[in-house]
Amino acid sequence: MFKPRIRLFIFPCACQQVSAMGDRGPDNHSEVTDFILVGFRVRPELHILLFLIFLLVYAMILLGNVGMMTIIMADPRLNTPMYFFLGNLSFIDLFYSSVIAPKAMINFWSESKSISLAGCVTQLFLFALFIVAEGFLLAAMAYDRFIAICNPLLYSVQMSARLCTQLVAGCYLCGCISSVLQTSMTFTLSFCSSRAIDHFYCDTRPLQRISCSDLFISRIISFSLSSIIILPTIIVIIISYLYIVSTVLKIRSSEGRKKAFSTCSSHLGVVSVLYGAVFFMYLTPDRFPELSKVASLCYTLVTPMLNPLIYSLRNKGVKEALKKLLEKKNPIL
């Protein structure tokens, strides 16, 4: 029996890293104490429209992901490995979008659009931590579906509560290690040419653009980190689904094949949106920063908004649990 409810792992290294880097202050950053987030280069009258769009999307993110976690924790029937992972996915989506969206909305009304050095370090660190953790979590979810479909008789044994907890903890740990390296590397650069970050949040590439340091080693490390993070997760997902497709095609019943594929379609949709946006952003040349901003929007706000919708609309267990929860709140239904 799968015992644990949704366990959320945040490591203390986040606070230690941010504190340490914030304390270093001006000595390592050519007296830079704050930055300016340029945001979207649009006419001022469009700022209100953008603010309302951001507000609507962020409200849907809060409602969808908090709702998903509430449903999973409230219904004992969802006390399974798949929903344990899904609950942590909702938490990650909620957290990293909250690192970006509120500050971006404030800047639509702000004249200065400034962010302190400590705030910029914190934003980059937390965003990098949770976006990397999500990539590894999606790989763990693909492995879970592989075991469920290809080896169903041993599913409860192989996907034990202990293994699920270790996999989720490992996702956060990998995110933390990657974020420490990326944030340390970025903020050891000298920022003497400009304080204006041509983006709506603090990210590595826009910060590199305003640095006057030699970026060769920094870019090599960034590329290596991205490869170490993306390639293994993509490989696990691809291999898992190759085995899943092979197994499903051997099922003689069309109803059985449909049911097997339906359990994977939601996960594939989430993977496609996230990795599609990430690849688009990193393949976009630096001379097109506005395209990078659009791609960034996809995985900072659009993906966290869509994930609960994808899983709730295509997942029978979530729909039944939601219906049961609503009936408890309002017996008339």
Beta strands, then each sheet from edge to edge (+ up, - down):
strand 1: 34-37
strand 2: 114-116
strand 3: 196-197
sheet 1: 2+ 1- 3-
end
